[in-house]
Amino acid sequence: AAMNSLDREKLRIVERYVRLGPTSRVLDVGCGAGTFLKHLRTTCGAHVAGVDFVDLSNQPALQDTVFHCGLFYDQEIGRSRFDLITMWHFLEHDYDPRKSLAHARDALKADGRLIIEVPRLDSVTFRLFGDRWPGLQAPQHTALYDRKMLLETVARAGLEVVDYLPYGAFPPYFYLFCGMAFKVLKGRGLNFRAAIYPYFVGQLLLLLVLPLIKRLNLAMQTVVCRRPR
């Protein structure tokens, strides 16, 4: 199957920091249906594993993947084992982020990388939409991070920051569209099925602009970490 656009963007970020091959070990925390891991396995030949709070072991993309169900920091995943650990929109759902980050730190190889993407509280879309900002998502989102807080959180967990990006793999247009819709509807609730057509029309109208502005702190942030030297 063709790689979906979100997984493609994730892979673009990963390839800037890690060279993966048949001997590489990758763990995706909050792996969902596992499509990202499946594509890493098929394109790089990497050994892949996923963790999710929900039992998704019956998902087609996870059939040849080591899958752990439950709280991440409760999983026996070994020490100094992984070349890459990813947390794509996991940390804002986590009740004990520092415990999870310390667990990830211990599971990284000496030259391994941890890549974390979360919504950015001090972003353009938050300033535009305030309490209608899609990143609030209470009660699903248990923690919100601006740039300073995210960097402090990883540092307190004993991780060294390799790089910080004011964007992520997740499309900022989703936050622009939903934030605008939530503001217009004033809390009445958004019918996503009815919104599909205007969503794609808006995306089409902004087709030339989006690639130019997607890295301008619109909604997401990514931090790349390693174990201290």
FIKOLZA-1660 file (N, C-alpha, C; in steps of 0.1 Angstrom, whole numbers, plus 5000, padded with zeros to 4 digits):
% residues 229
   i   px   py   pz ch aa at
   1 5008 4988 5000  A  A  N
   1 5000 5000 5000  A  A CA
   1 5009 5012 5000  A  A  C
   2 5004 5023 4994  A  A  N
   2 5012 5035 4993  A  A CA
   2 5012 5042 5007  A  A  C
   3 5023 5048 5010  A  M  N
   3 5024 5055 5023  A  M CA
   3 5015 5067 5024  A  M  C
   4 5008 5068 5034  A  N  N
   4 4999 5080 5035  A  N CA
   4 5007 5092 5038  A  N  C
   5 5001 5104 5036  A  S  N
   5 5009 5116 5036  A  S CA
   5 5015 5119 5050  A  S  C
   6 5007 5116 5061  A  L  N
   6 5012 5118 5075  A  L CA
   6 5025 5109 5078  A  L  C
   7 5024 5097 5074  A  D  N
   7 5035 5088 5076  A  D CA
   7 5047 5092 5068  A  D  C
   8 5045 5098 5056  A  R  N
   8 5055 5103 5047  A  R CA
   8 5063 5115 5054  A  R  C
   9 5055 5124 5060  A  E  N
   9 5060 5135 5067  A  E CA
   9 5068 5130 5079  A  E  C
  10 5063 5120 5086  A  K  N
  10 5071 5115 5098  A  K CA
  10 5084 5109 5093  A  K  C
  11 5084 5102 5082  A  L  N
  11 5096 5096 5077  A  L CA
  11 5106 5107 5073  A  L  C
  12 5101 5118 5067  A  R  N
  12 5110 5129 5063  A  R CA
  12 5118 5134 5076  A  R  C
  13 5111 5136 5087  A  I  N
  13 5117 5141 5099  A  I CA
  13 5127 5131 5104  A  I  C
  14 5123 5118 5105  A  V  N
  14 5132 5108 5110  A  V CA
  14 5145 5107 5102  A  V  C
  15 5144 5108 5089  A  E  N
  15 5156 5106 5080  A  E CA
  15 5166 5117 5082  A  E  C
  16 5162 5128 5088  A  R  N
  16 5171 5139 5090  A  R CA
  16 5181 5136 5102  A  R  C
  17 5177 5126 5110  A  Y  N
  17 5184 5124 5123  A  Y CA
  17 5189 5110 5125  A  Y  C
  18 5183 5100 5118  A  V  N
  18 5186 5086 5120  A  V CA
  18 5187 5079 5106  A  V  C
  19 5197 5071 5105  A  R  N
  19 5198 5063 5093  A  R CA
  19 5194 5049 5096  A  R  C
  20 5183 5044 5091  A  L  N
  20 5177 5031 5095  A  L CA
  20 5180 5021 5084  A  L  C
  21 5182 5008 5089  A  G  N
  21 5185 4997 5080  A  G CA
  21 5180 4984 5086  A  G  C
  22 5184 4973 5080  A  P  N
  22 5179 4960 5085  A  P CA
  22 5183 4956 5099  A  P  C
  23 5194 4963 5105  A  T  N
  23 5197 4959 5119  A  T CA
  23 5192 4969 5129  A  T  C
  24 5184 4979 5124  A  S  N
  24 5179 4990 5133  A  S CA
  24 5167 4985 5140  A  S  C
  25 5166 4990 5153  A  R  N
  25 5154 4987 5161  A  R CA
  25 5146 5000 5164  A  R  C
  26 5133 5000 5161  A  V  N
  26 5125 5012 5162  A  V CA
  26 5113 5009 5171  A  V  C
  27 5110 5018 5180  A  L  N
  27 5098 5017 5189  A  L CA
  27 5089 5030 5187  A  L  C
  28 5077 5028 5184  A  D  N
  28 5067 5039 5183  A  D CA
  28 5058 5038 5194  A  D  C
  29 5058 5049 5203  A  V  N
  29 5050 5049 5215  A  V CA
  29 5037 5057 5212  A  V  C
  30 5026 5050 5214  A  G  N
  30 5013 5056 5209  A  G CA
  30 5011 5053 5195  A  G  C
  31 5014 5040 5191  A  C  N
  31 5015 5037 5177  A  C CA
  31 5002 5036 5169  A  C  C
  32 4991 5036 5176  A  G  N
  32 4978 5036 5169  A  G CA
  32 4977 5023 5160  A  G  C
  33 4972 5025 5148  A  A  N
  33 4970 5014 5139  A  A CA
  33 4983 5008 5133  A  A  C
  34 4994 5015 5135  A  G  N
  34 5007 5009 5132  A  G CA
  34 5012 5011 5118  A  G  C
  35 5005 5020 5110  A  T  N
  35 5009 5021 5096  A  T CA
  35 5023 5027 5094  A  T  C
  36 5027 5036 5103  A  F  N
  36 5041 5042 5103  A  F CA
  36 5051 5031 5105  A  F  C
  37 5049 5022 5114  A  L  N
  37 5058 5011 5117  A  L CA
  37 5059 5001 5105  A  L  C
  38 5047 4999 5099  A  K  N
  38 5047 4990 5088  A  K CA
  38 5056 4995 5077  A  K  C
  39 5055 5008 5074  A  H  N
  39 5063 5014 5063  A  H CA
  39 5078 5014 5066  A  H  C
  40 5081 5016 5079  A  L  N
  40 5095 5015 5083  A  L CA
  40 5101 5001 5081  A  L  C
  41 5092 4991 5084  A  R  N
  41 5096 4977 5082  A  R CA
  41 5098 4974 5067  A  R  C
  42 5089 4978 5059  A  T  N
  42 5089 4975 5045  A  T CA
  42 5100 4983 5037  A  T  C
  43 5102 4996 5041  A  T  N
  43 5111 5004 5033  A  T CA
  43 5126 5003 5038  A  T  C
  44 5127 5001 5051  A  C  N
  44 5141 5001 5057  A  C CA
  44 5145 4987 5062  A  C  C
  45 5135 4978 5063  A  G  N
  45 5138 4965 5068  A  G CA
  45 5141 4965 5083  A  G  C
  46 5137 4976 5090  A  A  N
  46 5140 4977 5104  A  A CA
  46 5131 4968 5113  A  A  C
  47 5136 4964 5125  A  H  N
  47 5129 4957 5134  A  H CA
  47 5120 4967 5142  A  H  C
  48 5107 4965 5141  A  V  N
  48 5098 4975 5147  A  V CA
  48 5089 4970 5158  A  V  C
  49 5086 4979 5168  A  A  N
  49 5077 4975 5179  A  A CA
  49 5069 4987 5182  A  A  C
  50 5057 4985 5187  A  G  N
  50 5047 4995 5190  A  G CA
  50 5041 4994 5204  A  G  C
  51 5038 5005 5210  A  V  N
  51 5031 5005 5223  A  V CA
  51 5018 5013 5222  A  V  C
  52 5007 5009 5227  A  D  N
  52 4995 5017 5227  A  D CA
  52 4987 5013 5239  A  D  C
  53 4980 5023 5245  A  F  N
  53 4971 5020 5256  A  F CA
  53 4959 5011 5252  A  F  C
  54 4955 5013 5240  A  V  N
  54 4943 5005 5235  A  V CA
  54 4949 4992 5228  A  V  C
  55 4942 4981 5229  A  D  N
  55 4947 4969 5223  A  D CA
  55 4943 4969 5208  A  D  C
  56 4953 4972 5200  A  L  N
  56 4951 4973 5185  A  L CA
  56 4958 4962 5178  A  L  C
  57 4961 4951 5185  A  S  N
  57 4969 4940 5180  A  S CA
  57 4963 4933 5168  A  S  C
  58 4950 4935 5166  A  N  N
  58 4943 4929 5154  A  N CA
  58 4944 4938 5141  A  N  C
  59 4950 4950 5142  A  Q  N
  59 4951 4959 5131  A  Q CA
  59 4961 4952 5120  A  Q  C
  60 4957 4953 5108  A  P  N
  60 4965 4947 5097  A  P CA
  60 4980 4951 5097  A  P  C
  61 4982 4964 5099  A  A  N
  61 4996 4969 5099  A  A CA
  61 5005 4964 5110  A  A  C
  62 4998 4959 5121  A  L  N
  62 5006 4954 5132  A  L CA
  62 5008 4939 5133  A  L  C
  63 5004 4932 5122  A  Q  N
  63 5005 4918 5122  A  Q CA
  63 5019 4912 5123  A  Q  C
  64 5029 4919 5118  A  D  N
  64 5043 4914 5118  A  D CA
  64 5051 4924 5127  A  D  C
  65 5044 4929 5137  A  T  N
  65 5051 4939 5146  A  T CA
  65 5049 4935 5160  A  T  C
  66 5060 4936 5168  A  V  N
  66 5059 4934 5183  A  V CA
  66 5050 4945 5189  A  V  C
  67 5039 4941 5195  A  F  N
  67 5030 4951 5200  A  F CA
  67 5028 4949 5215  A  F  C
  68 5030 4960 5223  A  H  N
  68 5028 4960 5237  A  H CA
  68 5015 4969 5240  A  H  C
  69 5006 4963 5248  A  C  N
  69 4994 4970 5252  A  C CA
  69 4994 4974 5266  A  C  C
  70 4992 4987 5269  A  G  N
  70 4992 4992 5283  A  G CA
  70 4999 5005 5284  A  G  C
  71 5002 5009 5296  A  L  N
  71 5010 5021 5299  A  L CA
  71 5024 5019 5295  A  L  C
  72 5029 5029 5288  A  F  N
  72 5043 5027 5282  A  F CA
  72 5053 5024 5293  A  F  C
  73 5053 5032 5304  A  Y  N
  73 5064 5030 5314  A  Y CA
  73 5062 5017 5322  A  Y  C
  74 5051 5009 5320  A  D  N
  74 5050 4996 5326  A  D CA
  74 5055 4985 5317  A  D  C
  75 5059 4988 5305  A  Q  N
  75 5063 4978 5295  A  Q CA
  75 5077 4974 5297  A  Q  C
  76 5080 4961 5296  A  E  N
  76 5093 4955 5297  A  E CA
  76 5099 4956 5282  A  E  C
  77 5106 4967 5279  A  I  N
  77 5111 4968 5266  A  I CA
  77 5126 4967 5265  A  I  C
  78 5133 4966 5276  A  G  N
  78 5148 4964 5276  A  G CA
  78 5155 4977 5277  A  G  C
  79 5168 4977 5280  A  R  N
  79 5176 4989 5281  A  R CA
  79 5186 4989 5270  A  R  C
  80 5189 5002 5266  A  S  N
  80 5199 5004 5255  A  S CA
  80 5196 4995 5243  A  S  C
  81 5184 4995 5239  A  R  N
  81 5179 4986 5228  A  R CA
  81 5176 4992 5215  A  R  C
  82 5171 5005 5215  A  F  N
  82 5165 5010 5203  A  F CA
  82 5173 5021 5197  A  F  C
  83 5174 5021 5183  A  D  N
  83 5181 5032 5176  A  D CA
  83 5172 5044 5175  A  D  C
  84 5159 5042 5175  A  L  N
  84 5149 5052 5173  A  L CA
  84 5137 5049 5182  A  L  C
  85 5132 5059 5189  A  I  N
  85 5119 5058 5196  A  I CA
  85 5112 5071 5192  A  I  C
  86 5099 5069 5188  A  T  N
  86 5091 5080 5183  A  T CA
  86 5079 5082 5192  A  T  C
  87 5075 5094 5195  A  M  N
  87 5063 5097 5202  A  M CA
  87 5055 5108 5194  A  M  C
  88 5047 5103 5185  A  W  N
  88 5039 5113 5176  A  W CA
  88 5026 5115 5184  A  W  C
  89 5025 5127 5190  A  H  N
  89 5012 5131 5197  A  H CA
  89 5008 5120 5207  A  H  C
  90 5018 5116 5215  A  F  N
  90 5016 5108 5226  A  F CA
  90 5017 5115 5240  A  F  C
  91 5027 5124 5241  A  L  N
  91 5031 5130 5253  A  L CA
  91 5019 5138 5259  A  L  C
  92 5011 5145 5251  A  E  N
  92 5000 5153 5256  A  E CA
  92 4989 5145 5261  A  E  C
  93 4989 5132 5259  A  H  N
  93 4979 5123 5265  A  H CA
  93 4984 5115 5277  A  H  C
  94 4997 5117 5281  A  D  N
  94 5003 5109 5291  A  D CA
  94 5001 5115 5305  A  D  C
  95 4997 5107 5314  A  Y  N
  95 4995 5111 5328  A  Y CA
  95 5008 5113 5336  A  Y  C
  96 5019 5107 5331  A  D  N
  96 5032 5108 5338  A  D CA
  96 5043 5110 5328  A  D  C
  97 5044 5122 5321  A  P  N
  97 5053 5124 5310  A  P CA
  97 5068 5121 5314  A  P  C
  98 5072 5126 5326  A  R  N
  98 5086 5124 5330  A  R CA
  98 5090 5110 5332  A  R  C
  99 5080 5102 5337  A  K  N
  99 5083 5087 5339  A  K CA
  99 5084 5081 5325  A  K  C
 100 5075 5084 5316  A  S  N
 100 5076 5079 5302  A  S CA
 100 5089 5083 5295  A  S  C
 101 5093 5095 5297  A  L  N
 101 5105 5100 5290  A  L CA
 101 5118 5093 5296  A  L  C
 102 5118 5091 5309  A  A  N
 102 5129 5084 5315  A  A CA
 102 5130 5070 5310  A  A  C
 103 5118 5064 5309  A  H  N
 103 5117 5050 5304  A  H CA
 103 5122 5049 5289  A  H  C
 104 5119 5059 5281  A  A  N
 104 5124 5060 5268  A  A CA
 104 5139 5062 5267  A  A  C
 105 5144 5071 5276  A  R  N
 105 5158 5074 5277  A  R CA
 105 5166 5061 5280  A  R  C
 106 5161 5053 5289  A  D  N
 106 5168 5041 5293  A  D CA
 106 5168 5030 5282  A  D  C
 107 5158 5031 5273  A  A  N
 107 5156 5021 5262  A  A CA
 107 5164 5025 5250  A  A  C
 108 5169 5037 5249  A  L  N
 108 5177 5042 5238  A  L CA
 108 5191 5036 5238  A  L  C
 109 5196 5033 5226  A  K  N
 109 5210 5030 5225  A  K CA
 109 5218 5043 5228  A  K  C
 110 5231 5042 5230  A  A  N
 110 5240 5053 5233  A  A CA
 110 5239 5064 5222  A  A  C
 111 5238 5060 5209  A  D  N
 111 5237 5069 5198  A  D CA
 111 5223 5070 5192  A  D  C
 112 5213 5065 5200  A  G  N
 112 5199 5065 5195  A  G CA
 112 5192 5078 5196  A  G  C
 113 5181 5080 5190  A  R  N
 113 5173 5092 5190  A  R CA
 113 5159 5090 5195  A  R  C
 114 5154 5100 5202  A  L  N
 114 5140 5100 5206  A  L CA
 114 5134 5112 5199  A  L  C
 115 5123 5110 5191  A  I  N
 115 5116 5121 5184  A  I CA
 115 5102 5123 5190  A  I  C
 116 5099 5135 5195  A  I  N
 116 5086 5138 5201  A  I CA
 116 5079 5149 5194  A  I  C
 117 5067 5147 5190  A  E  N
 117 5059 5158 5184  A  E CA
 117 5046 5160 5193  A  E  C
 118 5044 5172 5196  A  V  N
 118 5031 5176 5203  A  V CA
 118 5026 5189 5198  A  V  C
 119 5013 5192 5201  A  P  N
 119 5008 5206 5197  A  P CA
 119 5016 5216 5205  A  P  C
 120 5017 5228 5199  A  R  N
 120 5025 5239 5206  A  R CA
 120 5016 5250 5211  A  R  C
 121 5016 5251 5224  A  L  N
 121 5007 5261 5230  A  L CA
 121 5010 5275 5226  A  L  C
 122 5022 5279 5225  A  D  N
 122 5026 5293 5221  A  D CA
 122 5027 5294 5205  A  D  C
 123 5017 5288 5198  A  S  N
 123 5017 5288 5184  A  S CA
 123 5008 5299 5178  A  S  C
 124 5009 5301 5165  A  V  N
 124 5000 5311 5159  A  V CA
 124 4985 5308 5160  A  V  C
 125 4982 5295 5158  A  T  N
 125 4968 5291 5158  A  T CA
 125 4962 5292 5172  A  T  C
 126 4971 5290 5183  A  F  N
 126 4965 5292 5196  A  F CA
 126 4962 5307 5199  A  F  C
 127 4971 5315 5194  A  R  N
 127 4969 5330 5195  A  R CA
 127 4956 5334 5188  A  R  C
 128 4954 5328 5176  A  L  N
 128 4942 5331 5168  A  L CA
 128 4929 5326 5175  A  L  C
 129 4929 5314 5180  A  F  N
 129 4916 5308 5184  A  F CA
 129 4914 5306 5199  A  F  C
 130 4924 5308 5207  A  G  N
 130 4923 5308 5222  A  G CA
 130 4916 5296 5227  A  G  C
 131 4905 5297 5234  A  D  N
 131 4898 5286 5240  A  D CA
 131 4891 5277 5229  A  D  C
 132 4891 5281 5217  A  R  N
 132 4886 5272 5206  A  R CA
 132 4897 5265 5199  A  R  C
 133 4909 5266 5204  A  W  N
 133 4921 5260 5197  A  W CA
 133 4919 5244 5198  A  W  C
 134 4921 5237 5186  A  P  N
 134 4919 5223 5186  A  P CA
 134 4928 5215 5195  A  P  C
 135 4940 5221 5198  A  G  N
 135 4950 5214 5207  A  G CA
 135 4946 5213 5221  A  G  C
 136 4935 5220 5226  A  L  N
 136 4931 5219 5240  A  L CA
 136 4925 5205 5243  A  L  C
 137 4916 5201 5235  A  Q  N
 137 4910 5187 5235  A  Q CA
 137 4909 5181 5249  A  Q  C
 138 4904 5188 5259  A  A  N
 138 4901 5183 5272  A  A CA
 138 4890 5173 5271  A  A  C
 139 4890 5161 5278  A  P  N
 139 4900 5157 5288  A  P CA
 139 4911 5148 5281  A  P  C
 140 4910 5146 5268  A  Q  N
 140 4920 5137 5262  A  Q CA
 140 4934 5142 5263  A  Q  C
 141 4936 5155 5262  A  H  N
 141 4950 5161 5264  A  H CA
 141 4952 5164 5278  A  H  C
 142 4961 5157 5285  A  T  N
 142 4963 5159 5299  A  T CA
 142 4974 5169 5302  A  T  C
 143 4982 5173 5292  A  A  N
 143 4992 5183 5294  A  A CA
 143 4994 5191 5281  A  A  C
 144 4997 5204 5283  A  L  N
 144 4999 5213 5271  A  L CA
 144 5013 5218 5272  A  L  C
 145 5020 5220 5261  A  Y  N
 145 5034 5224 5261  A  Y CA
 145 5036 5236 5252  A  Y  C
 146 5042 5246 5257  A  D  N
 146 5048 5256 5249  A  D CA
 146 5062 5252 5247  A  D  C
 147 5070 5260 5239  A  R  N
 147 5084 5256 5236  A  R CA
 147 5092 5254 5249  A  R  C
 148 5091 5264 5258  A  K  N
 148 5099 5263 5270  A  K CA
 148 5096 5251 5278  A  K  C
 149 5083 5248 5280  A  M  N
 149 5079 5237 5289  A  M CA
 149 5083 5224 5283  A  M  C
 150 5082 5222 5270  A  L  N
 150 5086 5210 5263  A  L CA
 150 5101 5207 5265  A  L  C
 151 5109 5218 5263  A  L  N
 151 5123 5216 5265  A  L CA
 151 5127 5213 5279  A  L  C
 152 5120 5220 5288  A  E  N
 152 5123 5218 5303  A  E CA
 152 5119 5203 5307  A  E  C
 153 5108 5199 5301  A  T  N
 153 5103 5185 5305  A  T CA
 153 5113 5174 5300  A  T  C
 154 5118 5175 5288  A  V  N
 154 5127 5165 5284  A  V CA
 154 5141 5166 5291  A  V  C
 155 5145 5178 5295  A  A  N
 155 5157 5180 5302  A  A CA
 155 5156 5174 5316  A  A  C
 156 5144 5176 5323  A  R  N
 156 5142 5171 5336  A  R CA
 156 5142 5156 5336  A  R  C
 157 5139 5150 5325  A  A  N
 157 5139 5135 5324  A  A CA
 157 5153 5130 5320  A  A  C
 158 5162 5139 5320  A  G  N
 158 5176 5134 5318  A  G CA
 158 5180 5132 5303  A  G  C
 159 5173 5139 5294  A  L  N
 159 5176 5138 5280  A  L CA
 159 5183 5151 5275  A  L  C
 160 5191 5149 5265  A  E  N
 160 5198 5160 5259  A  E CA
 160 5191 5163 5246  A  E  C
 161 5189 5176 5244  A  V  N
 161 5182 5181 5231  A  V CA
 161 5192 5182 5220  A  V  C
 162 5189 5175 5209  A  V  N
 162 5197 5175 5197  A  V CA
 162 5192 5186 5187  A  V  C
 163 5179 5187 5186  A  D  N
 163 5173 5197 5177  A  D CA
 163 5159 5200 5182  A  D  C
 164 5154 5212 5178  A  Y  N
 164 5140 5216 5180  A  Y CA
 164 5135 5222 5167  A  Y  C
 165 5122 5218 5164  A  L  N
 165 5116 5222 5151  A  L CA
 165 5103 5229 5155  A  L  C
 166 5100 5241 5150  A  P  N
 166 5087 5248 5153  A  P CA
 166 5076 5243 5144  A  P  C
 167 5076 5230 5140  A  Y  N
 167 5066 5224 5132  A  Y CA
 167 5067 5209 5135  A  Y  C
 168 5058 5201 5128  A  G  N
 168 5058 5186 5130  A  G CA
 168 5054 5180 5117  A  G  C
 169 5051 5167 5118  A  A  N
 169 5045 5159 5107  A  A CA
 169 5031 5162 5105  A  A  C
 170 5024 5165 5116  A  F  N
 170 5009 5167 5115  A  F CA
 170 5006 5180 5108  A  F  C
 171 4996 5179 5098  A  P  N
 171 4993 5191 5090  A  P CA
 171 4987 5203 5098  A  P  C
 172 4993 5214 5098  A  P  N
 172 4988 5226 5105  A  P CA
 172 4975 5231 5100  A  P  C
 173 4972 5228 5087  A  Y  N
 173 4959 5232 5081  A  Y CA
 173 4947 5226 5089  A  Y  C
 174 4949 5214 5095  A  F  N
 174 4938 5208 5103  A  F CA
 174 4934 5218 5114  A  F  C
 175 4945 5223 5121  A  Y  N
 175 4942 5232 5132  A  Y CA
 175 4937 5246 5128  A  Y  C
 176 4941 5250 5116  A  L  N
 176 4936 5263 5110  A  L CA
 176 4921 5261 5107  A  L  C
 177 4917 5250 5101  A  F  N
 177 4903 5248 5097  A  F CA
 177 4894 5246 5109  A  F  C
 178 4899 5236 5118  A  C  N
 178 4890 5233 5129  A  C CA
 178 4889 5245 5139  A  C  C
 179 4900 5252 5141  A  G  N
 179 4900 5264 5150  A  G CA
 179 4890 5274 5145  A  G  C
 180 4890 5276 5132  A  M  N
 180 4881 5286 5126  A  M CA
 180 4866 5281 5127  A  M  C
 181 4864 5268 5124  A  A  N
 181 4851 5262 5125  A  A CA
 181 4846 5263 5140  A  A  C
 182 4854 5259 5150  A  F  N
 182 4850 5259 5164  A  F CA
 182 4846 5274 5168  A  F  C
 183 4854 5283 5163  A  K  N
 183 4851 5297 5166  A  K CA
 183 4837 5302 5160  A  K  C
 184 4835 5298 5148  A  V  N
 184 4822 5302 5141  A  V CA
 184 4810 5295 5148  A  V  C
 185 4812 5282 5152  A  L  N
 185 4801 5275 5158  A  L CA
 185 4799 5278 5172  A  L  C
 186 4809 5284 5179  A  K  N
 186 4808 5289 5193  A  K CA
 186 4804 5277 5202  A  K  C
 187 4811 5266 5201  A  G  N
 187 4808 5255 5210  A  G CA
 187 4797 5246 5207  A  G  C
 188 4791 5247 5195  A  R  N
 188 4779 5239 5191  A  R CA
 188 4783 5225 5186  A  R  C
 189 4796 5223 5184  A  G  N
 189 4801 5210 5179  A  G CA
 189 4802 5210 5164  A  G  C
 190 4812 5203 5160  A  L  N
 190 4815 5203 5145  A  L CA
 190 4812 5189 5140  A  L  C
 191 4803 5189 5130  A  N  N
 191 4800 5176 5123  A  N CA
 191 4810 5174 5112  A  N  C
 192 4820 5164 5116  A  F  N
 192 4831 5162 5107  A  F CA
 192 4827 5157 5093  A  F  C
 193 4817 5149 5093  A  R  N
 193 4812 5143 5080  A  R CA
 193 4808 5154 5071  A  R  C
 194 4800 5164 5077  A  A  N
 194 4795 5175 5069  A  A CA
 194 4806 5185 5065  A  A  C
 195 4817 5184 5073  A  A  N
 195 4828 5194 5071  A  A CA
 195 4838 5189 5061  A  A  C
 196 4837 5177 5056  A  I  N
 196 4847 5171 5047  A  I CA
 196 4849 5180 5034  A  I  C
 197 4838 5183 5028  A  Y  N
 197 4838 5191 5016  A  Y CA
 197 4845 5205 5018  A  Y  C
 198 4840 5213 5027  A  P  N
 198 4847 5226 5029  A  P CA
 198 4861 5225 5034  A  P  C
 199 4864 5214 5041  A  Y  N
 199 4878 5211 5045  A  Y CA
 199 4887 5210 5033  A  Y  C
 200 4883 5202 5023  A  F  N
 200 4892 5200 5012  A  F CA
 200 4892 5211 5002  A  F  C
 201 4880 5219 5001  A  V  N
 201 4880 5231 4993  A  V CA
 201 4890 5241 4999  A  V  C
 202 4890 5243 5012  A  G  N
 202 4899 5252 5018  A  G CA
 202 4913 5248 5016  A  G  C
 203 4916 5235 5017  A  Q  N
 203 4930 5230 5014  A  Q CA
 203 4934 5233 5000  A  Q  C
 204 4925 5231 4991  A  L  N
 204 4928 5234 4977  A  L CA
 204 4931 5249 4974  A  L  C
 205 4923 5257 4981  A  L  N
 205 4925 5272 4979  A  L CA
 205 4939 5276 4984  A  L  C
 206 4943 5269 4995  A  L  N
 206 4956 5273 5001  A  L CA
 206 4968 5264 4996  A  L  C
 207 4965 5257 4985  A  L  N
 207 4975 5247 4980  A  L CA
 207 4989 5253 4979  A  L  C
 208 4990 5265 4973  A  L  N
 208 5003 5271 4970  A  L CA
 208 5009 5277 4983  A  L  C
 209 5001 5281 4992  A  V  N
 209 5006 5288 5004  A  V CA
 209 5011 5278 5015  A  V  C
 210 5003 5267 5017  A  L  N
 210 5006 5258 5028  A  L CA
 210 5020 5253 5029  A  L  C
 211 5026 5249 5017  A  P  N
 211 5040 5244 5018  A  P CA
 211 5050 5255 5023  A  P  C
 212 5047 5268 5020  A  L  N
 212 5055 5279 5024  A  L CA
 212 5054 5283 5039  A  L  C
 213 5042 5280 5045  A  I  N
 213 5040 5285 5058  A  I CA
 213 5040 5274 5069  A  I  C
 214 5041 5261 5064  A  K  N
 214 5038 5250 5073  A  K CA
 214 5049 5249 5084  A  K  C
 215 5061 5256 5082  A  R  N
 215 5071 5255 5092  A  R CA
 215 5072 5268 5101  A  R  C
 216 5062 5276 5101  A  L  N
 216 5062 5289 5107  A  L CA
 216 5055 5288 5121  A  L  C
 217 5057 5278 5129  A  N  N
 217 5051 5278 5142  A  N CA
 217 5036 5279 5142  A  N  C
 218 5029 5272 5133  A  L  N
 218 5015 5273 5132  A  L CA
 218 5007 5266 5142  A  L  C
 219 5012 5254 5146  A  A  N
 219 5004 5245 5155  A  A CA
 219 5013 5235 5162  A  A  C
 220 5023 5229 5156  A  M  N
 220 5030 5218 5161  A  M CA
 220 5044 5222 5165  A  M  C
 221 5051 5212 5172  A  Q  N
 221 5065 5214 5175  A  Q CA
 221 5071 5200 5177  A  Q  C
 222 5084 5199 5174  A  T  N
 222 5091 5186 5175  A  T CA
 222 5104 5188 5182  A  T  C
 223 5107 5179 5191  A  V  N
 223 5120 5179 5197  A  V CA
 223 5127 5166 5195  A  V  C
 224 5140 5166 5192  A  V  N
 224 5148 5154 5190  A  V CA
 224 5158 5153 5201  A  V  C
 225 5158 5142 5208  A  C  N
 225 5166 5140 5220  A  C CA
 225 5175 5128 5219  A  C  C
 226 5185 5128 5228  A  R  N
 226 5194 5116 5229  A  R CA
 226 5197 5114 5244  A  R  C
 227 5203 5103 5247  A  R  N
 227 5209 5101 5261  A  R CA
 227 5220 5111 5262  A  R  C
 228 5223 5116 5274  A  P  N
 228 5235 5124 5276  A  P CA
 228 5247 5117 5273  A  P  C
 229 5257 5124 5267  A  R  N
 229 5270 5118 5264  A  R CA
 229 5277 5114 5277  A  R  C
% end
